[in-house]
């Protein structure tokens, strides 16, 4: 069962993460980089931001709620509300953009962004089933549902786009396919499980939403900082520039996916080391993990220097020759982001969630001014530079806080056991 869980979770995660790169690249080839840029921003930047609202940081709470503090019915009702909130937020953003920047928000862009909001909201809602499978010890069902649902919606979207060459129609097909995927895979798999309770106590979903709120804000701000340069490019440059920026962002997904596969198996071990006061072992494992991330980043930088521009340019159907420096800065920023993620998990292990949130807030405010300022001054390469600086700031912020807590607790432990 454990092997089955790990294998299917890895397959589902790889297909889900890879779909974003495959989709944006193929859209560029099928309908050109201008429409590809609109889709890339709608799918991988704003759409993913809206996903974090529908998701609402509930996965860690639900998947670890083995004592059954809340029923599946209560989790699902909470997710109905967060999904509705996500749609309202998406519509609000589109209206704001059409009023403040009507020259950049054509009717085509409005419809594509709106349809991707619906697609990603459904994605966030599907997670309530996939979290429940994990809570019940059936992580392989989570991976299966994610893999089948993603492949189903991606295949129908690309099929519709290849036949019609009409982006809006293909996006509408993708939304319908996502909804059908939830019914065909998530709901059907949930129906096979005996121990899922659909009962709910009145008002419990609001208690759950309140409990998730700080986690939601942290995830929302994390992705906002990560995507701020994309928002700045979208606001100040053309749709083709969006397509170029999405293309040079592609390697960060690979670094983060690889880093997470390395980091996650260590989490339980690190939590035990922390609880038992084995500070030397914990520090040793952190050094190992940072070494692996550094190695992955150096390999990615070397590969990008030699092959990055021609390969990514061919994949994405855009000219990346003027943006080699931007690509290198984004990969280095991706390495900083991976280290930041490691120390994010360390702070979770240390039960310092409030420190995480208060780390995000100042960096988020600063990232807005950095991204918009750098993009206005230096275009795409300026946006890449701002991303690298923001990731470095976030990494230093989390590392500093983790080390401060680490040495404080180490001193306290030593005084208690040797004093």
KAWOQUI-V242855 format. One record per residue. N is the residue number from 0. RES is the residue in one small letter. SS is DSSP state (A for helix, B for strand, O for the rest). PHI is phi in whole degrees, -180 to 180 (* if undefined). OMEGA is omega in whole degrees, 0 to 359 (* if undefined). Layout:
# KAWOQUI-V242855
N_RES_SS_PHI_OMEGA + N_RES_SS_PHI_OMEGA
This chain:
# KAWOQUI-V242855
0_x_O_*_182 + 1_x_A_-64_179 + 2_x_A_-64_179 + 3_x_A_-63_179 + 4_x_A_-60_183 + 5_x_A_-65_183 + 6_x_A_-62_183 + 7_x_A_-69_177 + 8_x_A_-64_179 + 9_x_A_-67_180 + 10_x_A_-62_180 + 11_x_A_-61_181 + 12_x_A_-65_180 + 13_x_A_-65_180 + 14_x_A_-65_181 + 15_x_A_-64_181 + 16_x_A_-69_182 + 17_x_A_-71_183 + 18_x_A_-60_181 + 19_x_A_-62_180 + 20_x_A_-67_182 + 21_x_A_-63_183 + 22_x_A_-62_184 + 23_x_A_-62_179 + 24_x_A_-67_183 + 25_x_A_-70_177 + 26_x_A_-62_177 + 27_x_A_-57_181 + 28_x_A_-72_186 + 29_x_A_-78_184 + 30_x_A_-126_177 + 31_x_O_96_185 + 32_x_A_-67_180 + 33_x_A_-66_176 + 34_x_A_-69_177 + 35_x_A_-62_177 + 36_x_A_-65_177 + 37_x_A_-62_181 + 38_x_A_-65_181 + 39_x_A_-59_178 + 40_x_A_-66_183 + 41_x_A_-63_185 + 42_x_A_-86_190 + 43_x_A_-94_179 + 44_x_A_-109_186 + 45_x_A_-69_179 + 46_x_A_-59_180 + 47_x_A_-69_176 + 48_x_A_-63_179 + 49_x_A_-67_175 + 50_x_A_-56_181 + 51_x_A_-63_179 + 52_x_A_-75_178 + 53_x_A_-65_179 + 54_x_A_-66_172 + 55_x_O_57_177 + 56_x_O_64_187 + 57_x_O_-85_184 + 58_x_A_-54_181 + 59_x_A_-62_180 + 60_x_A_-71_184 + 61_x_A_-68_185 + 62_x_A_-69_179 + 63_x_O_-102_181 + 64_x_O_-83_184 + 65_x_O_-72_178 + 66_x_O_-79_177 + 67_x_O_74_176 + 68_x_O_-60_177 + 69_x_O_-128_177 + 70_x_O_-84_176 + 71_x_A_-61_178 + 72_x_A_-57_179 + 73_x_A_-72_176 + 74_x_A_-62_183 + 75_x_A_-68_178 + 76_x_A_-64_177 + 77_x_A_-60_182 + 78_x_A_-71_173 + 79_x_A_-60_181 + 80_x_A_-67_181 + 81_x_A_-67_177 + 82_x_A_-67_178 + 83_x_A_-63_179 + 84_x_A_-62_180 + 85_x_A_-64_179 + 86_x_A_-64_179 + 87_x_A_-61_179 + 88_x_A_-64_179 + 89_x_A_-63_179 + 90_x_A_-64_179 + 91_x_A_-60_179 + 92_x_A_-64_181 + 93_x_A_-63_178 + 94_x_A_-62_179 + 95_x_A_-61_181 + 96_x_A_-67_181 + 97_x_A_-69_178 + 98_x_A_-80_186 + 99_x_A_-87_181 + 100_x_O_-137_184 + 101_x_O_-62_181 + 102_x_O_-71_180 + 103_x_O_-99_181 + 104_x_O_-110_176 + 105_x_O_-73_178 + 106_x_A_-61_178 + 107_x_A_-61_182 + 108_x_A_-65_178 + 109_x_A_-57_183 + 110_x_A_-70_180 + 111_x_A_-64_180 + 112_x_A_-63_180 + 113_x_A_-63_181 + 114_x_A_-66_177 + 115_x_A_-71_172 + 116_x_A_-61_179 + 117_x_A_-63_180 + 118_x_A_-60_183 + 119_x_A_-75_175 + 120_x_A_-65_177 + 121_x_A_-62_176 + 122_x_A_-60_178 + 123_x_A_-66_179 + 124_x_A_-71_180 + 125_x_A_-57_182 + 126_x_A_-61_180 + 127_x_A_-66_176 + 128_x_A_-72_185 + 129_x_A_-69_174 + 130_x_A_-69_180 + 131_x_A_-67_177 + 132_x_A_-60_180 + 133_x_A_-65_179 + 134_x_A_-60_180 + 135_x_O_-84_179 + 136_x_O_78_180 + 137_x_O_-112_182 + 138_x_A_-60_180 + 139_x_A_-64_177 + 140_x_A_-67_176 + 141_x_A_-60_180 + 142_x_A_-63_180 + 143_x_A_-62_182 + 144_x_A_-60_180 + 145_x_A_-63_182 + 146_x_A_-65_183 + 147_x_A_-65_182 + 148_x_A_-65_180 + 149_x_A_-67_181 + 150_x_A_-63_181 + 151_x_A_-62_183 + 152_x_A_-70_180 + 153_x_A_-67_180 + 154_x_A_-63_180 + 155_x_A_-68_178 + 156_x_A_-61_182 + 157_x_A_-66_176 + 158_x_A_-62_179 + 159_x_A_-63_182 + 160_x_A_-70_180 + 161_x_A_-65_182 + 162_x_A_-77_188 + 163_x_A_-97_188 + 164_x_O_56_181 + 165_x_O_-118_188 + 166_x_A_-64_182 + 167_x_A_-63_179 + 168_x_A_-61_180 + 169_x_A_-63_178 + 170_x_A_-65_177 + 171_x_A_-64_177 + 172_x_A_-63_180 + 173_x_A_-61_179 + 174_x_A_-63_179 + 175_x_A_-61_180 + 176_x_A_-66_178 + 177_x_A_-64_178 + 178_x_A_-63_178 + 179_x_A_-64_180 + 180_x_A_-62_178 + 181_x_A_-62_181 + 182_x_A_-70_185 + 183_x_A_-71_187 + 184_x_A_-109_184 + 185_x_A_-66_185 + 186_x_A_-67_181 + 187_x_A_-66_178 + 188_x_A_-66_179 + 189_x_A_-64_180 + 190_x_A_-66_181 + 191_x_A_-82_182 + 192_x_O_-86_186 + 193_x_O_-82_193 + 194_x_O_-96_179 + 195_x_O_-82_179 + 196_x_O_-102_178 + 197_x_O_-93_179 + 198_x_O_-68_175 + 199_x_O_-150_178 + 200_x_O_-91_184 + 201_x_O_-59_176 + 202_x_O_86_183 + 203_x_A_-66_181 + 204_x_A_-64_179 + 205_x_A_-72_175 + 206_x_A_-63_179 + 207_x_A_-65_179 + 208_x_A_-62_178 + 209_x_A_-63_180 + 210_x_A_-66_182 + 211_x_A_-87_194 + 212_x_A_-59_182 + 213_x_A_-67_176 + 214_x_A_-63_178 + 215_x_A_-59_181 + 216_x_A_-60_180 + 217_x_A_-63_180 + 218_x_A_-66_181 + 219_x_A_-63_181 + 220_x_A_-68_177 + 221_x_A_-57_182 + 222_x_A_-72_178 + 223_x_A_-63_177 + 224_x_A_-64_180 + 225_x_A_-58_186 + 226_x_A_-102_187 + 227_x_A_-56_179 + 228_x_A_-64_177 + 229_x_A_-65_177 + 230_x_A_-63_181 + 231_x_A_-66_178 + 232_x_A_-64_180 + 233_x_A_-62_183 + 234_x_A_-76_189 + 235_x_A_-113_185 + 236_x_O_-130_186 + 237_x_O_-91_178 + 238_x_A_-66_178 + 239_x_A_-66_176 + 240_x_A_-62_175 + 241_x_A_-59_181 + 242_x_A_-63_179 + 243_x_A_-65_183 + 244_x_A_-66_177 + 245_x_A_-62_181 + 246_x_A_-64_182 + 247_x_A_-76_176 + 248_x_A_-82_187 + 249_x_A_-52_184 + 250_x_A_-61_181 + 251_x_A_-62_179 + 252_x_A_-62_181 + 253_x_A_-67_179 + 254_x_A_-60_183 + 255_x_A_-67_179 + 256_x_A_-64_179 + 257_x_A_-63_181 + 258_x_A_-64_180 + 259_x_A_-67_176 + 260_x_A_-63_179 + 261_x_A_-77_187 + 262_x_A_-71_191 + 263_x_A_-58_179 + 264_x_O_-62_181 + 265_x_O_-85_190 + 266_x_A_-61_180 + 267_x_A_-63_179 + 268_x_A_-61_180 + 269_x_A_-66_179 + 270_x_A_-63_179 + 271_x_A_-67_179 + 272_x_A_-59_181 + 273_x_A_-66_181 + 274_x_A_-63_184 + 275_x_O_-90_179 + 276_x_O_71_179 + 277_x_O_-89_188 + 278_x_A_-67_180 + 279_x_A_-64_180 + 280_x_A_-63_180 + 281_x_A_-64_179 + 282_x_A_-62_180 + 283_x_A_-64_179 + 284_x_A_-65_177 + 285_x_A_-63_178 + 286_x_A_-63_178 + 287_x_A_-61_182 + 288_x_A_-64_177 + 289_x_A_-65_177 + 290_x_A_-63_179 + 291_x_A_-64_180 + 292_x_A_-63_178 + 293_x_A_-61_179 + 294_x_A_-61_179 + 295_x_A_-61_181 + 296_x_A_-67_179 + 297_x_A_-63_177 + 298_x_A_-61_180 + 299_x_A_-64_179 + 300_x_A_-65_179 + 301_x_A_-64_179 + 302_x_A_-63_181 + 303_x_A_-68_180 + 304_x_A_-65_183 + 305_x_A_-86_190 + 306_x_A_-117_190 + 307_x_A_-53_185 + 308_x_A_-64_180 + 309_x_A_-65_183 + 310_x_A_-70_180 + 311_x_A_-65_177 + 312_x_A_-63_179 + 313_x_A_-69_179 + 314_x_A_-62_188 + 315_x_A_-97_178 + 316_x_O_61_177 + 317_x_O_-137_179 + 318_x_O_-88_183 + 319_x_O_-107_184 + 320_x_A_-54_181 + 321_x_A_-74_189 + 322_x_A_-119_180 + 323_x_A_-63_179 + 324_x_A_-64_178 + 325_x_A_-63_178 + 326_x_A_-61_180 + 327_x_A_-64_180 + 328_x_A_-66_180 + 329_x_A_-69_178 + 330_x_A_-65_177 + 331_x_A_-61_175 + 332_x_A_-62_177 + 333_x_A_-64_176 + 334_x_A_-65_177 + 335_x_A_-61_180 + 336_x_A_-64_179 + 337_x_A_-65_177 + 338_x_A_-65_177 + 339_x_A_-58_179 + 340_x_A_-62_177 + 341_x_A_-59_182 + 342_x_A_-77_170 + 343_x_A_-61_179 + 344_x_A_-64_178 + 345_x_A_-61_178 + 346_x_A_-66_175 + 347_x_A_-67_177 + 348_x_A_-59_179 + 349_x_O_-79_181 + 350_x_O_59_181 + 351_x_O_-118_183 + 352_x_A_-59_180 + 353_x_A_-65_178 + 354_x_A_-63_178 + 355_x_A_-61_183 + 356_x_A_-61_183 + 357_x_A_-75_170 + 358_x_A_-80_182 + 359_x_A_-68_190 + 360_x_A_-57_181 + 361_x_A_-65_180 + 362_x_A_-67_178 + 363_x_A_-63_180 + 364_x_A_-62_180 + 365_x_A_-64_183 + 366_x_A_-64_178 + 367_x_A_-60_182 + 368_x_A_-69_179 + 369_x_A_-63_185 + 370_x_A_-62_183 + 371_x_A_-66_178 + 372_x_A_-66_183 + 373_x_A_-68_179 + 374_x_A_-67_178 + 375_x_A_-63_182 + 376_x_A_-83_189 + 377_x_A_-128_178 + 378_x_A_62_184 + 379_x_A_-65_179 + 380_x_A_-65_175 + 381_x_A_-65_177 + 382_x_A_-62_178 + 383_x_A_-64_179 + 384_x_A_-65_179 + 385_x_A_-64_178 + 386_x_A_-61_180 + 387_x_A_-61_181 + 388_x_A_-64_181 + 389_x_A_-64_178 + 390_x_A_-66_178 + 391_x_A_-64_179 + 392_x_A_-63_180 + 393_x_A_-65_179 + 394_x_A_-61_180 + 395_x_A_-62_180 + 396_x_A_-61_182 + 397_x_A_-73_178 + 398_x_A_-62_180 + 399_x_A_-59_181 + 400_x_A_-67_180 + 401_x_A_-64_179 + 402_x_A_-65_179 + 403_x_A_-63_179 + 404_x_A_-67_181 + 405_x_A_-57_184 + 406_x_A_-72_176 + 407_x_A_-66_181 + 408_x_A_-70_179 + 409_x_A_-62_179 + 410_x_A_-64_181 + 411_x_A_-64_180 + 412_x_A_-64_181 + 413_x_A_-65_179 + 414_x_A_-66_182 + 415_x_A_-70_186 + 416_x_A_-99_181 + 417_x_A_-123_183 + 418_x_O_-80_*
